[in-house]
Amino acid sequence: LNCNAVLDCCGAEDAQSLKPEPSRKRTAKGQWQAALSMMTHMASIRSCANEASYLSAIGACDQGLQYERGIQLFREMRGLQLEQDAKCYNAMLSCCTKCHNWRAALGLL
């Protein structure tokens, strides 16, 4: 199982394509929970989350309007000394913007 691939799906804007059956509705806004669960699972099996893992999970938080959880992941990356590139900052800034929290966005800089 490729955990990063699962995380990418959680952050996908078109989560409708991920639904297992036509009668079941899923939206991207509900996928942030699955992304955080996957990050926890990765830690439990001692699979090292990398920059791509965190970026995907932050992207899922962005889609789910969960800026506080995104910030937690962002800070974890710093603590693990993982590189936070422009994509990572853009995902966090997008999340903060969607949640109308400019103070949180300024706190990232």
N, C-alpha and C positions, 0 to 999 in steps of 0.2 A: 504494500500500500504506500503510495507516494503522498505523504502528508501535505506537501506544498501544493500538489494538484488539487487536493480537496479544499485547501484554504483558498486557492484561486477561484474555485467554484463558489465559495461562500461570499466572495467579494464581487462576483460578477453582477453587472447591472441587469442582465437579462436572466434572472433566476427562474423565470417561467420555463425556460428550456430544461431546467433540472428536475422538474416535477416528475415523480414516478408514474403517475396515472392522470388521465385527463380530468377526473372529477376533483382532484385535490389541488387547491390553489395555494401557491407559495409565492411570496414576494421577496425581493432582495432585502427589504427591511427586516425580515425575520432571520436572515442568514448570519447576522453578527453573533448570535448565540451559538450557532454551530461552529463558527470560526474560533470563538473562545474555548469551546469544548475541545476542539482539535488541538489548540495550543496546550491545554491542560493534559490531554492524552499524550501529546508528544513528550511532555516533561515526565509523565509517569512511565513511559517506556524508554526513557533516557535517550530519546531522539533529540539531537541538537537542533533547535530552531535557529534559522539563519535570517539574514536580511530579507530574503524573499518571503519567508514564513511570516515575519512581522509585517511586511508591507501588505501582504494579502489580508492578514487579520485586521490591520488598520483600515484597509479599503472596505472590508465588510462592516466595520464600525461606522465608516463614513456613509455607506449606503443605508445603514440602520439608524442614522442620526444619534449615535452613541459616542459623543465626543469625549466624555469622561473616561470611558473604557479605552478609547483610542489613545488618549493621553497616557493612561496607565501602560499600555503597550509601548508607546513611544519612550517613556521613561525607563521601562525595562530594557529596551534596546541600548540606551545610554549606559545603564548599569552593567550590561554585558559587553560593553565596548564594541557593539556592532555599528557598522557605518550607517549613518542616516543621510541618504542622498536627497537630491531634489525631489524625486518621486515620493519619498517618505514625507518630506515636509509639505509637498503639495497635497497629499492625501489628508494630512492632519489639518492643514489650512482650509481645505474644502469642507471637512467635517465641522470645524469650528464655525465657518461661514454659514453653512446650512443650519446650524443650531443657533445662529445669531449671537455667538459668544466671541466677540472680538478680543476680550481680555485674555481668554484662553489662548487665542491665536498669538497675541503679543508675548505671552508667557513662553512660547515655544522658541522664540528667537534668542 
